[in-house]
Amino acid sequence: MSSKENLGEEFAIEWLARHGLRAERFSKAQTRQSKTPDFRVFKGTEFVLYCESKHVKYDEWLDKQLADAQPLEVVGGLRHDPIYNRLADRIRAEKLTVDLYVWLNKSKGQQQKGTLYFNAGSKHYVALSALLGSDPAKHRRVG
């Protein structure tokens, strides 16, 4: 992983590569001109889609409480979860403009497993499913 890629971007690049796709960053000049997704994605030399990646880091909230707890002390409980809420709010706001979400789960040393979520109103959804070799019946609907 280069210093310019976060873990979410690394996961996205690996997942796309497993599907025969190549991720390419935008130039510095392009990112200075306007807001851009993380990558342009190509199949061979043909541009096929844009990719934006997000990464939720491991949350040490409960670990810290357990480390500071007295023997037999109950810790944890309900709390406000800003990471989940931020992602959920963004998905709600963008669900009509994003065609497909891929939720990747990866543990160290294990291959990623992707769960696909699609925008039911997407005009590109069928083409994306075919491009990824994925059965639409196994995808979850957003919106």
KEPA-647119 format. One record per residue: x, y, z of N, C-alpha, C in turn; residue in one letter; residue number from 1. Coordinates in pm, 1 decimal, m for minus. Each point is the difference from the previous one (the first is absolute). Example, Ala and Ser with C-alpha at 12.3 -4.5 7.8 and 13.67 -1.06 7.14 Angstrom:
2
<r <1319.0 m569.0 780.0> <m89.0 119.0 0.0> <90.0 120.0 0.0> A 1>
<r <m35.0 105.0 m72.0> <82.0 119.0 6.0> <m77.0 109.0 73.0> S 2>
***
This chain:
143
<r <85.9 m117.4 0.0> <m85.9 117.4 0.0> <89.9 122.9 0.0> M 1>
<r <m24.2 92.2 m91.9> <79.5 122.3 m1.1> <m51.7 94.3 107.5> S 2>
<r <80.1 101.4 27.6> <m39.1 95.2 104.3> <m122.9 79.6 m39.7> S 3>
<r <m33.3 2.7 m129.6> <m115.3 77.3 m46.2> <m129.5 m81.3 4.1> K 4>
<r <7.0 m126.4 32.5> <m119.2 m83.9 2.9> <m31.7 m37.4 143.4> E 5>
<r <m126.4 16.8 36.0> <m38.4 m48.4 132.0> <m42.8 m145.5 m13.8> N 6>
<r <m29.5 m63.2 110.6> <m33.9 m141.7 m2.8> <m124.9 m27.0 m84.4> L 7>
<r <m99.5 87.1 8.6> <m120.7 m16.5 m81.4> <30.4 3.1 m148.2> G 8>
<r <89.0 89.4 m40.4> <38.3 6.9 m140.7> <75.8 m125.3 m42.1> E 9>
<r <87.4 m48.9 87.6> <73.2 m124.1 m29.3> <m97.9 m116.0 m18.1> E 10>
<r <m97.9 m11.9 89.7> <m101.0 m105.5 m12.5> <m74.9 11.9 m132.6> F 11>
<r <m38.3 122.1 m36.0> <m74.7 21.1 m124.8> <83.7 m40.9 m120.6> A 12>
<r <127.4 40.3 m2.6> <88.0 m34.9 m111.9> <13.7 m151.6 m12.6> I 13>
<r <20.6 m69.3 112.7> <12.6 m146.1 m1.8> <m129.1 m65.6 m48.6> E 14>
<r <m114.5 47.5 50.0> <m128.7 m59.5 m36.8> <m28.0 20.5 m148.7> W 15>
<r <25.7 120.0 m49.0> <m20.3 27.7 m142.8> <91.6 m87.0 m85.6> L 16>
<r <125.8 m14.6 41.3> <95.6 m82.2 m76.0> <m46.4 m144.9 m9.5> A 17>
<r <m60.0 m51.8 107.0> <m51.4 m138.1 m3.9> <m111.3 m15.9 m101.8> R 18>
<r <m60.7 111.1 m39.7> <m106.2 m2.8 m100.6> <50.1 47.4 m136.5> H 19>
<r <133.0 m0.4 m16.8> <58.8 36.1 m129.1> <m5.6 148.8 m29.8> G 20>
<r <m6.4 82.5 103.5> <m10.7 144.9 m18.2> <123.1 69.1 57.8> L 21>
<r <33.5 114.9 m57.2> <117.5 77.0 42.1> <m42.9 138.6 47.2> R 22>
<r <42.2 35.8 120.1> <m32.3 131.6 56.6> <112.2 98.0 m33.4> A 23>
<r <m39.9 120.9 m38.5> <97.1 104.2 m33.7> <m38.2 128.3 72.5> E 24>
<r <96.0 59.0 69.1> <m24.2 125.1 72.2> <m14.2 117.0 m97.1> R 25>
<r <m67.7 103.0 46.7> <m6.0 124.7 m73.7> <131.4 75.2 21.9> F 26>
<r <37.4 85.3 m94.2> <123.1 78.0 15.6> <m19.5 106.5 107.8> S 27>
<r <110.7 51.3 52.0> <m8.2 107.0 99.4> <m72.1 121.2 m57.7> K 28>
<r <25.7 30.0 m126.0> <m66.2 114.6 m64.1> <m151.8 m19.5 m2.9> A 29>
<r <m45.8 m121.4 m31.4> <m144.5 m27.4 m4.1> <m63.0 10.9 138.2> Q 30>
<r <70.4 m48.5 102.5> <m57.5 5.9 135.0> <1.1 142.1 54.7> T 31>
<r <87.5 83.4 m51.0> <1.0 140.8 42.5> <m111.8 79.2 m66.8> R 32>
<r <m38.6 m40.5 m121.7> <m103.2 71.5 m75.1> <m138.5 m19.7 59.0> Q 33>
<r <m30.9 m122.8 38.1> <m133.4 m29.7 51.7> <4.0 m128.9 81.2> S 34>
<r <m108.6 m24.9 69.5> <m10.3 m122.1 79.9> <m5.6 m120.1 m94.6> K 35>
<r <76.4 m103.3 33.0> <3.2 m120.0 m83.4> <m20.6 m123.4 86.8> T 36>
<r <m46.4 m110.4 m61.0> <0.2 m128.0 73.0> <144.6 m42.8 24.0> P 37>
<r <20.4 m108.8 70.1> <135.9 m48.0 26.2> <68.2 m51.4 m126.9> D 38>
<r <m75.2 m72.2 m83.6> <59.5 m63.3 m117.1> <m92.3 4.3 m121.1> F 39>
<r <63.3 m9.7 m117.7> <m67.7 m41.0 m123.9> <33.0 m147.2 m13.2> R 40>
<r <m92.6 m78.8 m47.8> <22.9 m144.4 m10.6> <m12.6 m42.1 m146.1> V 41>
<r <94.9 m84.4 m43.1> <6.4 m43.9 m138.4> <m4.1 m151.6 m8.7> F 42>
<r <m57.3 m48.7 m109.0> <8.7 m142.3 m37.6> <83.1 1.1 m127.0> K 43>
<r <123.1 m46.0 10.7> <93.3 17.2 m111.9> <28.5 148.6 m14.8> G 44>
<r <m25.7 53.1 m119.0> <21.3 143.1 m23.3> <m130.1 80.1 7.1> T 45>
<r <m112.3 m68.9 17.8> <m131.3 66.4 m0.1> <m39.5 47.9 140.1> E 46>
<r <m35.3 128.7 10.4> <m52.2 52.8 125.3> <m137.7 m60.6 24.6> F 47>
<r <m22.4 m49.5 123.9> <m128.6 m64.2 29.1> <m75.1 60.6 118.1> V 48>
<r <71.2 59.7 97.7> <m70.5 55.9 114.4> <91.8 86.3 85.5> L 49>
<r <m63.2 74.3 91.7> <72.6 74.3 102.7> <m11.5 m77.0 130.8> Y 50>
<r <100.2 14.0 85.2> <0.3 m69.7 127.8> <34.8 97.0 112.2> C 51>
<r <m78.1 m2.8 104.4> <24.8 76.1 122.1> <9.9 m101.8 112.0> E 52>
<r <105.3 6.2 80.3> <14.2 m97.3 108.1> <m6.1 69.3 135.0> S 53>
<r <m52.9 m70.9 96.7> <m7.0 46.1 138.5> <49.0 m114.3 87.3> K 54>
<r <59.1 34.0 111.8> <52.8 m102.8 88.2> <m37.2 32.1 144.0> H 55>
<r <m57.2 m96.7 68.5> <m31.7 14.9 142.2> <111.1 m68.3 77.1> V 56>
<r <71.1 75.5 79.8> <111.1 m55.0 76.2> <m51.2 m75.2 122.5> K 57>
<r <81.9 m91.6 47.8> <m34.2 m76.2 118.9> <m27.5 96.4 115.0> Y 58>
<r <m106.5 m24.3 71.1> <m41.1 87.3 110.2> <47.0 m60.5 131.7> D 59>
<r <83.8 72.7 69.9> <56.9 m48.9 125.4> <m80.8 42.3 122.4> E 60>
<r <m117.3 56.1 m19.3> <m82.7 51.8 109.1> <m20.8 m103.5 111.1> W 61>
<r <m47.0 m118.1 m36.6> <m26.3 m102.8 100.2> <130.3 m57.4 56.9> L 62>
<r <101.4 m17.6 m84.2> <129.0 m50.1 47.9> <55.8 89.1 110.0> D 63>
<r <m8.0 130.3 m18.9> <51.0 94.6 99.6> <m79.6 m9.5 130.6> K 64>
<r <m131.7 m14.4 m11.0> <m81.5 m13.4 120.8> <34.0 m127.7 75.7> Q 65>
<r <19.8 m109.1 m73.0> <34.5 m126.9 65.2> <136.9 7.5 67.4> L 66>
<r <95.0 65.9 m63.6> <134.0 12.3 57.9> <m2.0 79.6 130.1> A 67>
<r <m91.1 96.4 10.4> <m6.8 85.3 119.7> <m97.5 m53.0 106.0> D 68>
<r <m70.2 m106.8 m31.0> <m104.5 m50.0 90.7> <58.8 m76.3 118.8> A 69>
<r <m70.5 6.5 111.4> <32.2 m79.5 117.9> <m50.9 m142.4 m24.0> Q 70>
<r <53.5 m99.7 69.5> <m50.7 m136.9 m15.7> <m151.3 m4.3 25.0> P 71>
<r <m71.7 m69.3 m87.1> <m145.0 m19.6 4.8> <m80.0 128.2 m26.6> L 72>
<r <64.0 108.1 m40.0> <m70.7 124.1 m33.6> <m59.8 m13.2 m139.5> E 73>
<r <m125.5 39.0 m15.0> <m68.2 m2.4 m129.1> <32.0 130.7 m74.0> V 74>
<r <43.6 m11.8 m123.9> <32.1 118.1 m81.1> <m70.7 m11.3 m134.3> V 75>
<r <7.2 106.2 m76.8> <m61.9 m0.8 m132.7> <m133.4 70.0 4.7> G 76>
<r <m97.2 m58.3 m64.8> <m133.5 59.0 m3.3> <m25.2 75.7 m129.1> G 77>
<r <m112.5 68.3 m5.1> <m36.4 75.1 m118.7> <82.7 126.0 m10.1> L 78>
<r <21.7 42.2 m121.5> <71.3 124.5 m22.5> <m33.7 53.2 m138.5> R 79>
<r <28.4 124.3 m18.7> <m14.8 62.5 m130.1> <112.1 m54.5 m89.1> H 80>
<r <m30.3 m41.4 m119.5> <99.5 m57.2 m89.4> <20.1 91.3 m120.1> D 81>
<r <87.0 98.9 9.5> <13.3 97.7 m107.9> <49.8 m56.9 m131.7> P 82>
<r <86.2 m103.7 1.2> <49.7 m55.8 m125.8> <m115.1 m63.2 m77.1> I 83>
<r <m77.4 m85.1 66.4> <m113.1 m63.2 m67.5> <m97.9 106.1 m48.7> Y 84>
<r <m31.7 95.6 85.1> <m96.7 103.0 m37.8> <48.2 82.3 m118.9> N 85>
<r <128.5 33.1 m2.0> <52.9 77.3 m114.1> <m14.0 m78.4 m129.6> R 86>
<r <36.3 m128.4 2.4> <m12.3 m81.0 m121.3> <m146.2 m18.1 m40.0> L 87>
<r <m85.4 m27.7 96.4> <m142.0 m19.6 m29.4> <m61.5 128.2 m55.8> A 88>
<r <34.0 114.9 57.9> <m52.3 127.8 m49.8> <46.7 25.6 m143.0> D 89>
<r <125.8 m31.0 m26.2> <52.5 22.2 m135.0> <m69.4 m91.7 m100.4> R 90>
<r <m20.9 m125.1 37.3> <m68.5 m93.3 m90.5> <m141.9 48.3 m26.4> I 91>
<r <m70.4 44.5 104.5> <m136.1 51.7 m20.5> <0.6 119.9 m94.7> R 92>
<r <94.7 90.2 17.9> <6.4 121.3 m81.3> <39.4 m29.0 m144.5> A 93>
<r <83.1 m102.2 m21.1> <52.0 m27.2 m133.3> <m63.6 m120.3 m68.2> E 94>
<r <m100.0 m59.0 63.1> <m51.7 m125.8 m54.0> <m58.3 12.4 m140.1> K 95>
<r <m37.6 119.3 m40.5> <m53.2 16.2 m134.5> <108.7 30.9 m102.2> L 96>
<r <122.7 26.8 43.8> <107.6 29.7 m94.0> <104.8 m110.3 m5.5> T 97>
<r <5.4 m87.2 99.6> <96.1 m109.7 1.3> <m71.6 m126.0 m47.3> V 98>
<r <61.0 m69.2 m94.7> <m65.1 m117.1 m58.7> <22.6 m128.5 78.4> D 99>
<r <117.3 m14.4 60.7> <31.8 m124.9 67.1> <95.5 26.4 115.8> L 100>
<r <m31.4 m56.3 116.4> <88.2 4.4 116.0> <55.4 m139.6 20.2> Y 101>
<r <128.8 m7.7 29.8> <61.6 m128.2 31.9> <54.1 12.0 141.6> V 102>
<r <m54.7 m79.4 91.0> <45.4 m0.1 139.0> <101.3 m111.2 12.6> W 103>
<r <126.6 36.4 27.1> <106.5 m98.9 7.9> <33.9 m29.5 145.1> L 104>
<r <10.4 m126.8 31.8> <45.2 m43.8 131.9> <130.0 m74.8 m20.8> N 105>
<r <101.8 42.0 73.3> <128.4 m67.3 m15.7> <70.4 m4.9 133.4> K 106>
<r <45.3 m118.9 34.0> <84.4 m17.6 117.7> <141.1 m23.6 m49.9> S 107>
<r <96.3 31.8 83.2> <138.9 m15.4 m40.3> <25.4 m143.1 m47.3> K 108>
<r <58.9 m10.6 m118.3> <34.9 m131.3 m53.9> <m114.1 m71.8 m69.8> G 109>
<r <m118.6 58.4 m2.7> <m114.0 m64.0 m65.3> <m39.9 79.0 m124.3> Q 110>
<r <m57.2 m69.8 m97.2> <m48.0 67.1 m119.6> <m128.3 77.0 32.6> Q 111>
<r <m16.6 112.3 m66.2> <m119.1 81.7 21.7> <m126.1 m73.6 m43.6> Q 112>
<r <m107.2 28.1 70.9> <m132.0 m46.4 m40.8> <m83.5 124.4 m22.4> K 113>
<r <m57.2 15.2 m118.1> <m78.7 119.3 m30.2> <m148.0 m30.4 m2.3> G 114>
<r <m77.0 85.3 65.2> <m145.3 m6.2 m8.1> <m43.6 117.3 m86.0> T 115>
<r <m81.4 m27.3 m100.7> <m40.6 104.9 m93.6> <m136.9 55.4 36.4> L 116>
<r <m9.5 132.8 m0.7> <m125.0 71.9 23.9> <m23.7 87.3 m121.6> Y 117>
<r <m118.6 m7.1 m58.8> <m23.3 75.4 m121.8> <m112.7 100.3 16.5> F 118>
<r <6.7 103.4 m82.0> <m105.6 99.1 m8.3> <m103.1 m55.6 m97.5> N 119>
<r <m118.2 m28.9 49.1> <m104.2 m62.4 m81.8> <m35.9 82.7 m122.6> A 120>
<r <19.2 132.2 6.1> <m33.4 86.1 m113.0> <114.8 25.2 m95.5> G 121>
<r <112.3 m65.3 19.7> <118.8 25.3 m81.7> <m18.4 m46.9 m143.0> S 122>
<r <35.9 86.5 m93.6> <m5.0 m40.0 m141.2> <124.7 m79.8 m39.5> K 123>
<r <100.0 m4.9 89.4> <124.9 m70.7 m29.9> <12.9 m132.1 75.7> H 124>
<r <m95.9 m31.4 82.1> <11.1 m114.7 89.1> <20.1 m132.8 m74.3> Y 125>
<r <m76.1 m25.1 m104.1> <10.5 m126.6 m73.2> <138.8 m12.0 m62.8> V 126>
<r <49.3 109.8 m56.3> <132.6 m2.4 m61.6> <108.6 m21.7 105.1> A 127>
<r <m14.2 62.3 117.1> <96.8 m20.1 107.7> <1.1 m144.5 47.6> L 128>
<r <m117.2 m58.3 13.5> <m8.7 m140.7 43.0> <71.3 m90.7 m99.6> S 129>
<r <m23.4 24.4 m129.3> <64.9 m80.4 m103.5> <151.5 21.4 1.9> A 130>
<r <43.5 124.8 15.8> <142.1 33.4 3.9> <70.2 m72.6 114.2> L 131>
<r <m67.2 m10.4 114.9> <58.2 m64.5 117.4> <m25.2 m150.6 3.6> L 132>
<r <m77.5 m51.6 m97.4> <m31.8 m142.7 m1.1> <m79.5 m39.3 122.5> G 133>
<r <m91.2 87.4 39.7> <m73.5 m19.7 124.5> <m148.5 m20.0 m26.9> S 134>
<r <m60.6 m91.2 74.1> <m142.1 m30.6 m12.7> <m81.8 103.9 74.5> D 135>
<r <m82.2 79.8 m69.9> <m80.2 102.6 65.8> <m92.8 m53.2 110.4> P 136>
<r <m35.6 m126.5 m8.1> <m87.4 m58.4 102.4> <69.7 m7.6 136.5> A 137>
<r <132.8 7.4 0.7> <74.8 m8.5 124.6> <33.1 137.2 58.7> K 138>
<r <m42.5 106.0 m65.8> <29.2 135.7 45.6> <m112.2 50.7 90.1> H 139>
<r <34.0 94.0 85.7> <m98.9 63.3 86.6> <m35.7 135.3 m56.7> R 140>
<r <m123.4 40.3 19.0> <m50.2 124.2 m57.7> <15.0 115.6 97.3> R 141>
<r <43.1 114.3 m51.6> <6.6 124.7 76.7> <m106.1 91.2 m58.3> V 142>
<r <m84.1 53.5 85.3> <m100.3 97.1 m45.2> <m128.3 m59.0 m46.8> G 143>
***
